[in-house]
Amino acid sequence: MNDAAEQVILVDRGDREIGTAPKLAAHETGALHRAFSVLGFNRSGEMLLQQRAMVKYHSPGLWANMCCGHPRPGERTMPAAQRRTFEELGVKPDLSFGFSILYRSEVGSALIEHEFVHVFGCVTNDLPMPNPDEASQVRFASIDAIASEMERHPEYFAAWFRIYFASHLTSLRLMAERLPGRV
């Protein structure tokens, strides 16, 4: 489904559904909507990053977590996260819920991310084969290395990913340690 036809679920601050809107319109107006993020880790606890494809309508070329997206109207959030991770990276992850976060951030091109995000984690040792329309490359890095790089060059990273590190670094570390499948 292309971005023009994609619908998002509008929510209140308690993540209760209040309607739907075209995805692009929600990002143009800053309407609060439901989203998800998938944080992938290998068995050593390194996080899987993807560099967003240059054809993305916002945040192109920036590094972000394994996968982000929006459930469609009538779609549950975890299955939506599994669907989107497969579409972007060809991976069908076994997800565990991590935490939720509500944030608002300008992401360039006069667009605003205002999302109630359900953050899931998974373990994968394989480097996925990204869909070139979604991600240009992927890599694993330790949380400490990502935090250090983010401190030196925040402009290399997507706004939501910087927010996760700024407000949930302890949660990220705990996810990396406690996910099923870690050694």
C-alpha positions as CSV (number, residue, x, y, z in Angstrom):
1,M,0.0,0.0,0.0
2,N,1.5,3.4,-0.9
3,D,1.8,6.3,1.6
4,A,-1.0,8.3,0.0
5,A,-3.5,5.4,0.5
6,E,-2.2,4.3,3.9
7,Q,-4.4,5.1,7.0
8,V,-3.3,5.5,10.6
9,I,-5.2,5.0,13.8
10,L,-5.8,8.3,15.6
11,V,-5.6,8.0,19.4
12,D,-5.9,10.0,22.6
13,R,-3.1,10.3,25.1
14,G,-4.2,7.0,26.7
15,D,-3.9,5.2,23.3
16,R,-7.7,4.9,23.0
17,E,-8.8,4.9,19.3
18,I,-10.7,8.1,18.3
19,G,-10.6,7.8,14.5
20,T,-8.5,7.3,11.4
21,A,-6.6,9.6,9.0
22,P,-4.4,9.4,5.9
23,K,-0.8,8.7,7.1
24,L,0.6,11.7,5.3
25,A,-2.1,14.1,6.6
26,A,-1.5,12.9,10.2
27,H,2.2,13.7,9.8
28,E,1.4,17.1,8.2
29,T,-0.9,18.2,11.0
30,G,0.8,16.4,13.9
31,A,-2.3,14.4,14.8
32,L,-1.6,11.9,17.6
33,H,-1.7,8.4,16.2
34,R,-0.7,4.8,17.1
35,A,2.7,3.5,16.0
36,F,5.2,0.7,16.8
37,S,8.9,0.3,16.8
38,V,10.8,-3.0,16.7
39,L,14.2,-3.2,18.4
40,G,16.2,-6.1,17.2
41,F,19.2,-7.5,19.1
42,N,21.6,-10.3,18.4
43,R,22.5,-12.9,21.0
44,S,25.4,-10.7,22.2
45,G,23.1,-7.8,22.9
46,E,24.0,-5.6,20.0
47,M,21.2,-3.7,18.4
48,L,20.2,-4.0,14.7
49,L,20.1,-0.6,13.0
50,Q,18.8,0.2,9.6
51,Q,19.6,3.2,7.5
52,R,16.4,4.6,6.1
53,A,16.2,4.5,2.3
54,M,16.7,7.8,0.5
55,V,13.3,7.5,-1.1
56,K,11.5,7.7,2.3
57,Y,9.2,10.7,2.5
58,H,10.7,11.7,5.9
59,S,14.0,11.1,7.6
60,P,15.7,9.6,4.5
61,G,19.3,8.3,5.0
62,L,19.1,8.5,8.8
63,W,19.9,5.6,11.1
64,A,17.0,4.1,13.1
65,N,16.0,1.0,14.9
66,M,15.2,-2.3,13.1
67,C,11.6,-1.3,12.0
68,C,9.0,1.4,12.6
69,G,5.5,1.7,11.4
70,H,1.8,2.0,12.0
71,P,-0.9,-0.6,12.5
72,R,-3.7,-0.2,9.9
73,P,-7.3,0.4,11.0
74,G,-8.6,-2.9,12.5
75,E,-5.1,-4.4,12.8
76,R,-3.6,-5.3,16.2
77,T,-0.3,-3.6,17.0
78,M,2.0,-6.6,17.4
79,P,0.9,-8.4,14.2
80,A,1.3,-5.1,12.4
81,A,4.9,-4.9,13.7
82,Q,5.6,-8.4,12.5
83,R,4.0,-7.7,9.1
84,R,6.0,-4.5,8.6
85,T,9.3,-6.0,9.8
86,F,8.8,-8.7,7.1
87,E,8.0,-6.1,4.5
88,E,11.0,-4.0,5.3
89,L,13.7,-6.6,6.1
90,G,12.3,-10.1,5.2
91,V,12.3,-11.1,8.9
92,K,9.4,-12.6,10.8
93,P,10.4,-11.8,14.4
94,D,9.1,-13.4,17.6
95,L,8.3,-10.1,19.4
96,S,8.2,-9.3,23.1
97,F,6.6,-6.1,24.4
98,G,9.2,-3.7,25.8
99,F,7.6,-0.3,26.7
100,S,5.4,2.5,25.4
101,I,6.3,6.1,24.7
102,L,4.4,9.1,23.6
103,Y,6.4,11.7,21.7
104,R,6.1,14.6,19.3
105,S,9.0,15.7,17.1
106,E,9.4,17.7,13.8
107,V,11.1,15.4,11.3
108,G,11.8,17.8,8.4
109,S,9.9,18.6,5.3
110,A,7.3,20.3,7.4
111,L,6.2,16.9,8.9
112,I,5.6,16.1,12.5
113,E,5.7,12.7,14.2
114,H,3.2,12.7,17.1
115,E,2.9,9.1,18.1
116,F,1.9,6.8,20.9
117,V,4.5,4.1,20.2
118,H,4.4,0.4,21.3
119,V,8.1,-0.7,21.4
120,F,8.8,-4.4,20.9
121,G,12.0,-6.3,21.0
122,C,13.3,-9.5,19.4
123,V,16.5,-11.5,18.9
124,T,18.0,-12.2,15.5
125,N,21.5,-13.1,14.7
126,D,21.1,-12.8,10.9
127,L,21.6,-9.6,9.0
128,P,18.4,-9.2,7.1
129,M,18.2,-8.4,3.4
130,P,16.5,-4.9,3.4
131,N,13.9,-3.9,0.9
132,P,15.7,-1.1,-1.0
133,D,12.6,1.1,-0.9
134,E,12.7,0.9,2.9
135,A,16.4,0.6,4.1
136,S,19.7,1.1,2.3
137,Q,21.8,-0.9,4.8
138,V,21.7,-2.6,8.2
139,R,24.3,-3.2,10.9
140,F,24.7,-4.4,14.5
141,A,26.2,-2.1,17.1
142,S,26.4,-2.1,20.9
143,I,24.1,0.2,22.8
144,D,27.1,2.0,24.2
145,A,28.6,2.5,20.7
146,I,25.2,3.8,19.4
147,A,24.9,6.2,22.3
148,S,28.5,7.5,21.8
149,E,27.9,8.0,18.0
150,M,24.6,9.7,18.7
151,E,26.3,12.1,21.2
152,R,28.9,13.0,18.5
153,H,26.5,13.1,15.5
154,P,22.9,13.3,16.5
155,E,22.1,14.4,13.0
156,Y,22.8,10.9,11.7
157,F,19.9,9.4,13.6
158,A,16.1,9.6,13.3
159,A,14.3,11.8,15.8
160,W,12.3,9.0,17.5
161,F,15.5,6.9,17.9
162,R,17.3,9.7,19.6
163,I,14.3,10.1,21.9
164,Y,14.3,6.4,22.8
165,F,18.0,6.8,23.8
166,A,17.4,10.0,25.7
167,S,14.4,8.8,27.7
168,H,14.6,5.0,27.8
169,L,18.3,4.1,27.8
170,T,17.8,1.9,30.9
171,S,14.8,0.2,29.3
172,L,16.9,-0.5,26.1
173,R,19.7,-2.1,28.2
174,L,17.2,-4.3,30.0
175,M,15.5,-5.3,26.8
176,A,18.9,-6.3,25.4
177,E,19.7,-8.4,28.5
178,R,16.3,-10.1,29.0
179,L,14.9,-11.0,25.6
180,P,14.3,-14.7,25.0
181,G,17.1,-16.2,22.9
182,R,20.0,-14.3,24.4
183,V,23.1,-16.2,25.5
